[in-house]
Amino acid sequence: MTSATLIVFAGIIGFSLIMAAAAFGSAIGDGNVAAKAVEAIARQPEARPNILTFMFLGVGVLEVFPIIGLGFALYLFFVVAKVPAMVTTLLAH
């Protein structure tokens, strides 16, 4: 194995880990926000509109993190590691 091959593998693994962590963390956060909103509505049904508004704001903020993670992972994949260019050079040999 050459050093270029190791860099390609490291880039692919790094990309995968970043996306998995962002997706997993966002899913856990969304579940927690929704669970707490249901608990709050069960305790105070008259506050339902306000609770739902803040729940949707919270979920919206939580959904930004996977998008930022995707941007960061794509930056590492294409700019830092230059994985597609390395794959084409490896396949050419």
Protein Blocks (a to p, Z undefined) as FASTA:
>chain_A
ZZklmmmmmmmmmmmmmmmmmmmmmmmmmmmmmmmmmmmmmmmmmlmmmmmmmmmmmmmm
mmmmmmmmmmmmmmmmmmmnommmmmmmmmmZZ
